[in-house]
């Protein structure tokens, strides 16, 4: 059978692995069976059935659910779009009352969560930023309280390897939308390695978290440095008085009749910015928009950045799922991203207003999809890209952006000519440089944090392929 995509499978092994007796090509394809055999060449274990739980089904949550802040974090499938970490950018919360009712699906630090629908194969850790949390019905939780810290971190890392990814995805069923069950997770074999190896992997996971926390702290300090100059105390906004504007000062100037546009808080924000010399985005930045949705299958020439890749701490280039060929980019006359481009989301509920800075040290090429705008600093700009990014993410920036939003029922957008009306404060150049330095330092630490996780994952894969000694020696070289 050499050279053919055929493989012999024991009926006994097939039934042990698969009580439903699946014999489809996805479940028993040659590559997957080879991976399964490679994992099972050494001692292995399965996760205890009692530690794997579904999120609550049905209307288990009260009317207090889905708070926008405070309470207990509720992890949904959209928060699991990459390995290792939970994406908190669209987090919602439930009340403590609801969380207490849902003890079965409540998770704690160092437990694991994965999506059971959609994006299959990503296992994220509950880290110290989340603490006690709960999961939606579209997620599966893995409670690891009966394992040691070192074992927990090893299990997390192994589940994010290429081996576990294949073994997890082979079990997913469904055509339009892939699905997993608790029983599927119970059947993923986990190789047994030494305590010394577990300890080394655990040290990388903990160092990665410390580095990530430091990155977020530094970015927060950049935001605070800006806010101290520009932000206004909330009580002053809340105390703004409503009043009637004459026709000559309203519709005749703006063309807007909606009450939202004329809320008195906007006058307060604009008066606040009058303390500074201001400019507009088109005066300081070239504005680009890409087109085309004909993504290429089986080609990874040029990554397409979409809204889901935009985070406050930079663009997640590792999470790219769509690609263009080089030929398509030439056809569409695409604008390729360059270092320190500011990317702005101009469309979509929950997406519009998201802003990120493109800070990338790799050699792959990236473009944006048609819902995003690229702001590229002109020569001699008075606003550093990092500062523009922080301003647009700030309370003032977001409020002024949403003043110009049009549309409803899930389809909202902001026109380029409207965002061009937003005044951008020109702050002292020394303060701008300090903010920019903090942003760049934060991004460098974030990249280091992700690199440490990648080292951990590669070391586990190497231990399976070449043995622990080779993996530990490789890690020693990287440290």
Secondary structure, DSSP 4 states (H G I P E B T S, - for coil): -TTSS-----HHHHHHH-TT---SHHHH-HHHHHHHHHHHTS-EE---GGGEEEPPPSS-S-TT-SBSSSSEEEE-GGG-SSSEE---TT-EEE-HHHHHHTGGG-B-TT-EEEESBSSTT-EEE--TTT-SEEE-TTEEEE--TTS-HHHHHHHHHHHTSHHHHHHHHTT-B-SSS-B--HHHHHT--EE---HHHHHHHHHHHHHHHHHHHHHHHHHHHHHHHHHHHH---HHHHHTPPP-PPPGGGTHHHH----GGGG-HHHHHHHHHHTTS-EE-HHHHEEEE------PPTT--SEEEE-GGGEETTEE-GGG--EEE-HHHHHHHTPPPP-TT-EEEE-BSTTTTT-EEE----SS-EEEE-TTEEEEEEPTT-SS-HHHHHHHHHSHHHHHHHHHT-EEETTEEE--HHHHTTS-EE---HHHHHHHHHHHHHHHHHHHHHHHHHHHHHHHHHHHHHH-HHHHHHHHHHH-
